[in-house]
Amino acid sequence: MDKIAVAYKEKMKELSMFSLICSCFNSRPQKNLDAKKDYMEVKPINKRASGQAFELILKPPSPVSDVAHSIVTPPKKRNISLDDIQKKLEAAEDRRKSQEAQVLRALAEKRDHERDVLFKAMEENNNFSRMAEEKLIMKMEQNNENRRAYLAAMLERLHEKEQHAAVVRRNKELKEEITA
C-alpha cells in the first residue's frame, strides 16, 4: 500500500499543473468510454470492508491532443493610430488635471474649515475671557460695596456707643452733682 502511495505522489510530481487541471476537469463530454483510457488509468486495489478502492493514475496529454487546441489565444490587437494615442494622452491629462483640481479643492475646503474652527475657538475664548472679567469686576464691586456697608455699620455702632457713653457720663456727672 505504501508503494502505491509513493508511486501516486511521483506520478503527480511528473504532471504539470496545466495538464492536471485539463485532465481532471475536462468538461467536454466523451464520445466513447475508450477515450478515457487516453489520459487516465484506473487500477483496482484490494477490496475493503467498507467498499471498493481504486487508484487513479493520470497521464499527461499528448502534444497533439484536443486539450492543446483549447488554449485561448489573446485577442488580436488592432492598429492604433497616432490620433488615437493623442486622444488617449489628452484624456489622461484631463483626468490628471481634474483629479489635481479636486485635490486642491478638498485641501482648500479643509483649510477653510480649519480657519473657521480656529476663529470660532478664538471667539469662544474671547467671550469666556470677557465674561470671566465681567464676573470678576462685578464680584469685586460687590465685595467693595459689602465692605463699605460693613464699615458704615461698624462706624454707626461705634458712634452709638460713643453717644451712649456720653449719656452715661453725663448721667454719672449729674448723679455726682446731686449727691455732692
matplotlib code that plots the C-alpha trace (Angstrom):
import matplotlib.pyplot as plt

x = [0.0, 2.9, 4.4, 1.2, 1.1, 4.7, 4.1, 1.0, 3.0, 5.8, 3.2, 1.6, 5.1, 5.7, 2.5, 2.4, -0.3, -1.9, -2.2, -3.5, -6.3, -7.2, -7.3, -9.2, -11.7, -12.3, -15.9, -16.3, -18.5, -16.6, -17.9, -16.9, -15.6, -12.4, -11.3, -10.9, -8.1, -6.0, -5.4, -6.1, -5.6, -7.7, -6.3, -8.4, -6.9, -7.7, -11.4, -12.0, -14.7, -16.3, -16.4, -14.0, -10.9, -9.3, -6.1, -6.5, -3.3, -3.4, -1.3, -0.1, -1.9, -0.2, 1.1, -1.4, -4.5, -7.6, -6.6, -3.7, -6.2, -8.5, -5.9, -7.5, -5.4, -5.4, -7.5, -5.5, -4.6, -5.9, -3.6, -3.6, -3.2, -1.4, -4.7, -6.0, -2.8, -3.0, -6.7, -5.9, -3.0, -5.3, -7.9, -5.3, -4.1, -7.6, -8.2, -5.0, -5.8, -9.4, -8.0, -5.4, -8.1, -10.3, -7.4, -6.7, -10.4, -10.5, -7.4, -8.9, -12.1, -10.1, -8.1, -11.3, -12.8, -9.7, -9.7, -13.4, -12.8, -9.8, -11.8, -14.7, -12.3, -10.7, -14.2, -15.3, -12.1, -12.5, -16.2, -15.1, -12.4, -14.8, -17.4, -14.9, -13.5, -17.1, -17.9, -14.7, -15.4, -18.9, -17.6, -15.0, -17.7, -19.9, -17.1, -16.3, -19.9, -20.2, -17.0, -18.3, -21.6, -19.8, -17.5, -20.5, -22.4, -19.3, -18.9, -22.6, -22.3, -19.2, -21.0, -23.9, -21.6, -19.9, -23.3, -24.3, -21.0, -21.6, -25.1, -23.8, -21.0, -23.4, -25.8, -22.9, -21.9, -25.4, -25.6, -22.4, -23.6, -26.8, -25.1, -22.4]
y = [0.0, 2.3, 1.7, 2.7, 6.0, 6.7, 5.9, 8.1, 11.0, 10.5, 10.5, 13.7, 15.4, 14.4, 16.1, 19.8, 21.8, 22.6, 19.0, 18.0, 20.7, 19.9, 16.1, 16.3, 19.0, 18.3, 19.4, 18.2, 15.1, 12.0, 10.3, 6.8, 5.3, 4.2, 7.8, 8.0, 5.5, 8.0, 10.2, 8.1, 4.6, 3.1, 0.2, -1.6, -2.0, -4.8, -4.8, -3.2, -4.0, -0.6, -0.9, -0.9, 1.2, 2.4, 4.1, 6.7, 7.4, 10.4, 10.5, 13.7, 14.7, 14.1, 17.2, 16.7, 16.2, 18.3, 19.9, 21.7, 23.3, 24.5, 27.1, 30.5, 32.9, 36.5, 38.8, 40.4, 44.0, 46.5, 49.0, 52.2, 55.4, 58.4, 60.3, 57.6, 57.8, 61.6, 61.4, 58.9, 61.1, 64.2, 62.3, 61.1, 64.7, 65.9, 63.2, 64.1, 67.9, 67.1, 64.9, 67.6, 70.3, 68.1, 67.5, 71.2, 72.0, 69.4, 71.0, 74.5, 73.3, 71.7, 74.8, 76.9, 74.6, 74.7, 78.5, 78.6, 76.2, 78.3, 81.6, 80.0, 78.8, 82.2, 83.9, 81.5, 82.1, 85.9, 85.6, 83.4, 85.9, 88.8, 87.0, 86.0, 89.5, 91.0, 88.4, 89.3, 93.0, 92.5, 90.3, 92.9, 95.7, 93.6, 92.9, 96.7, 97.5, 94.9, 96.2, 99.8, 98.7, 96.7, 99.7, 102.0, 99.7, 99.5, 103.2, 103.6, 101.2, 102.9, 106.3, 104.9, 103.5, 106.9, 108.6, 106.0, 106.5, 110.3, 109.9, 107.6, 110.0, 112.9, 110.9, 110.0, 113.6, 114.6, 112.0, 113.1, 116.7, 115.8, 113.7, 116.2]
z = [0.0, 0.8, -2.6, -4.3, -2.4, -3.3, -7.0, -7.0, -5.5, -8.1, -10.9, -9.6, -9.5, -13.1, -14.3, -14.9, -13.2, -16.6, -17.7, -14.3, -14.4, -18.0, -17.4, -14.2, -15.1, -18.7, -19.1, -22.7, -22.9, -24.1, -27.2, -26.1, -23.0, -24.7, -25.0, -21.2, -21.4, -23.3, -20.2, -17.2, -15.9, -13.1, -11.0, -8.5, -5.1, -2.6, -1.7, 1.7, 4.2, 3.6, -0.2, -3.1, -3.5, -6.8, -7.7, -10.4, -12.4, -14.6, -17.8, -19.3, -22.5, -25.8, -27.6, -30.4, -28.3, -28.2, -24.9, -26.6, -29.1, -26.3, -25.1, -25.6, -27.6, -26.7, -28.9, -31.7, -31.1, -33.6, -35.1, -33.0, -34.9, -33.8, -33.4, -31.0, -28.9, -28.9, -27.8, -25.0, -23.8, -23.8, -21.9, -19.4, -19.0, -18.5, -15.8, -14.1, -14.1, -12.9, -10.1, -9.2, -9.1, -6.9, -4.5, -4.4, -3.8, -1.0, 0.6, 0.3, 1.9, 4.7, 5.2, 5.3, 7.8, 10.0, 9.8, 10.8, 13.7, 14.8, 14.5, 16.5, 19.2, 19.5, 19.6, 22.3, 24.2, 24.0, 25.1, 28.0, 29.0, 28.7, 30.8, 33.4, 33.6, 33.9, 36.6, 38.4, 38.2, 39.5, 42.3, 43.3, 43.2, 45.4, 47.8, 48.0, 48.5, 51.2, 52.9, 52.8, 54.2, 57.0, 57.8, 57.8, 60.2, 62.4, 62.4, 63.2, 66.1, 67.3, 67.1, 69.0, 71.7, 72.0, 72.3, 74.9, 76.8, 76.7, 78.1, 80.8, 81.7, 81.8, 84.0, 86.2, 86.5, 87.3, 89.9, 91.4, 91.4, 93.0, 95.7, 96.3]

ax = plt.figure().add_subplot(projection="3d")
ax.plot(x, y, z, "-o")
ax.set_aspect("equal")
plt.show()
